[in-house]
Each structure stands twice: as C-alpha cells, then as structure tokens.
Amino acid sequence: MSLTSKEAFAKLPQKLHNFFIKYPPRPFAQYASKPTTLDQADVNPFLPTKNPDTGRWRGAEYSLRRSADLYKLAKKFGIHELLPPIPQKRFHEDKYYNKNWMRGVLNPKKPKWERELPEKLRKREEALANMDETILAARSKYRKNIERREQNKKSWW
C-alpha cells in the first residue's frame, strides 16, 4: 500500500514537519548555496545573510548544530536531498572514513635519539667494517696482527 505525499508528510517528525512548512522542499523552492542578501528570494536558512541597507551580516537562522540535527533526521527518512544546501557537508560515516589526519598523528616527531638512531647504526656498521684501516692509521705495528689473522683464516679453510 503506497502513501500519498500528504500522508507521508503527516508521518514526518514534528521537527521536519515544521521546517518544511516554513521552508518548502527543493522541488518547490530553490535555495542559494552561498550567503545572500535579505532581499533575495532564495535565502538559505542555513547560511548567513547580509542586510543591503545597513551592510551588516546576520547569522544563519539555523545553527550548525540544529542544521546537522535536521539533516540527520531527514537522512533517517531518506529525504535529505530535499533540504536546502547545508554548509557543512560531512556527516556520520563520511566524517570518520574520509578524515584529514593531522601530520603529527600520521608521522609523530619522536625523541631526538630515536630520530637519529638509524644514522647512528649505519655509521657504527661502517666503522666496524673499516676498523682495520682506522687502527692501522693510529698504530702501524698493528699490521702484523692483521697479517697473522689473514694467515690463520687461510690455514683453517
């Protein structure tokens, strides 16, 4: 059994019902997607408006929190496309799945010793590999020990 549009409208929650009485759904009325002046016909209740005579801005008729509540309620009933354009576009799952993470969360700075550790380990390995040359440069008598070690390696193999 299908409902007529009047019956479906009557079954909406009071909050949505009152909103759509004051601001008809999109097919019947068009709303601006950017802030406008008060004298224009397409004033969006979710955006601030400017008084053309005084040049002063007036805040949105529905705050961000109230507009988010309306959007969530309309989404529950599948009629969120009928609402005027809302300035904040991200709700529910989209807000968490497409999150812009802060740089510090993705790549934390770490303590200084931890940042410098890979370089320190690399230098240590190079120093161990070039230890014989370093010792030879400091003590020339060490050459005999190196030659003896080389002979022992050959005799073992």
Number of C-alpha atoms within 10 A of each C-alpha: 3 6 8 9 9 8 10 10 13 11 11 15 12 10 12 19 14 12 13 16 9 10 18 16 18 14 9 8 12 17 19 16 15 14 19 20 18 17 12 10 12 16 22 25 21 26 22 19 23 16 13 12 9 7 10 11 15 13 14 16 14 15 14 15 9 12 20 19 14 18 22 16 17 19 14 10 11 11 14 16 13 17 24 24 19 17 14 10 9 13 11 8 9 10 11 10 8 9 10 8 8 9 9 9 8 8 8 9 11 10 8 8 9 11 11 11 11 11 10 12 11 10 12 12 11 10 13 10 11 11 12 14 13 12 13 13 11 9 10 9 10 14 15 10 11 13 11 10 12 11 11 11 10 8 8 6 5
